[in-house]
Amino acid sequence: MKKDRYRILISGGGTGGHIFPALSIANALKERLNAEILFVGAEDRMEMERVPAAGYEIKGLPVAGFDRRNIFKNFGVLLKLRRSIAMARRIVADFKPDIAIGVGGYCSGPTLKAAQRAGVPTLLQEQNSYAGVTNKLLARKADRICVAYPEMERFFPADKIVLTGNPVRKDLLSKSISKEQARQRLGLNPKLPTVLVVGGSLGALTLNESMEEGIRSLYDEGIQVIWQTGKYFGDRGTAAVKHLNGIVVTKFISDMAAAYAAADLVVSRAGAGSISELELLGKPCILVPSPNVAEDHQTKNARALSDKGAALLVTDAEARQRLIPEIISLIADKDRLQRMSTAIKKLALPDSDELIVDEIVKILQ
């Protein structure tokens, strides 16, 4: 039944990999429907800043992840979960959503479960090639499950799955800038080969320490580097490149469109959001999966690409020995870079946010 104004609940977060897709879906919904949108996040995570900055209201839950190393700490986690379930039920009862959308992360469990118990239709968005625990638990009662990889029937009911891909930040695709222009904007030589190393907003210690030890070798080979260290590496990156020209070190890259455009090769963790960006932009990449994620899903994400010749997989344990030699070898092999670019571009699923909104509209109407 069509309504004049829909009320839509979106829950998930914890990392940019959950938040950016959620905001992309919200923005696409706003363009397509007359909708009131409310977010639910974890109260001490980055969504509590990013979502209001994007112009949306958000409510926080005290939910936290389970500690796999120290089981005794989980007593407090269980108490937080109990409070979060009660709060999620109140939010659903007060907001009365027409649909609830879950994008993964701690907070989407209590929120989507409360919605399902209240008889509210639900849609899940699974970013990874290996489904998260929360989405697996919610799948049986979900109305639709939007996925980014094929063969997800091993996790979810086949009749509920729709292959949509992962929404990415629109500004990455909308800006038209040449490789040479991007390098000049970043203060680099427009003619020298360039590598982008990015480990997320918090940083990736293995990537950072590998670069710290090997940056001189890259410099000696005439390779320029854009190196995002994240906020937890302090000034070590800046100290490592002292007196080296053609190296840009920054804790945060505000213009990712220019950074991607400048790069011949990208070195990255293997989060689903990063991979979707690399696919859509056709960027050759070396993926170093984080070992500190649930179900080792980043390794599975990376393998889905490396098995097709679309990326080079270097494990976290190998990175300190292999990463720098692999960068030097790949940058020198233009034919291989081109083959990787072609292969990764074939895996891209464009307009994912619109495809997901198509499914939301079908459920609503």
Steps between C-alpha positions, in 0.01 A plus 500: 500500500641840400535766770563874485800469731693187594686450827825312445735366768863430406733324744866405489846644531822464695723555197496705183429175314155494662435874526573608142258244347234598754532869412501421126176307539348782708597763241353293216179446701475873565518572125244233410245509783342746736649332805582573861824316576630407844836332562588276794870451581736394777535794735881513518576432133572724202144497365396729788707775333480408130122457478401839653771663285316359198175657619320204659372435851658208686431327831775306677492159671759394763562173312858370462673206334594181679860468617634176351824515700368566849165329557466653850460846346188379321285524814492876450437451129194286577361768733547760225327269252204457735466879537538544123220253426263687733599836349462368143147382577412847628648667192299274269181552702542879503617550140261245344713433188352372175825311439827437687830466315808334652848553359694295756688593817419441868198729518310354204434175692280640781339756269402266217392228743271750674356602163439139398324425829278803444402372154699766312640388161881482498771516236861397566805620312798263521824659377740206530555175315474321836181598681518663841351332807237771551360471148502120515290513817255750348473339156220250566244772574636761256292593197799565275879457520713716269849355444821606327634157402351202317448158663367639830239221514730318743411766759153623409169368358545510121154644430579812708837585342547784249847574357536880521862569592616746767411870483805727492556871555357686202777762499757235406322429173364843415830692495680495166872559548794365301793311653735789425263763643448294817874463554557873452220576747678281757837664433645200316685460171231436236725257307631268773332171600289542814370264770214572740525325839187524711407307812178674602432800721651334807797360309640150459812430707637232268470724192647795688799309638565338161507846341709642782766234441483501119422856393865571416505203259195639315658846487823355358296331224343832401158404632281773650276412796178639646495346848202531731619397845173541694477677832672239722847501337596839639784679321695185412400522134617861471830413672558204263481719186709792623709641212323272246325684216198354322349344813171633640429390858168585662285366783184549296437552129219748450503476119490126434390559138832673427701240695346213303539686170871565567581136575626233260467246782308494829606315815206447735334286760225281356186653649192465282457874451860552387475207258179637347672835443801332338271294274298799380816703436684207337804540725773231509560418864694307760263390777633432850202361695467593864526193727300678772152466350214258559517169311819620323263649242757738350713208383192351334424838337856524368505144373180561303706754299842335494355173367382696194828685444339824616728560800817376666444354849776546758421364845547717807766262629698524174462873443816625671712277274294493178316829465779734386655252247150429359431873457829551317441196278140592412567867429764399247262259321257725311344209310412322823358819648277535194382137524417547870314822422289327234430202729394703804279731292303196379401425862348845559129535567406865432199692637474272802321760711227534235463122467458468878242781503315314220464206741393727787232660283369156394460404865334830592261516207 
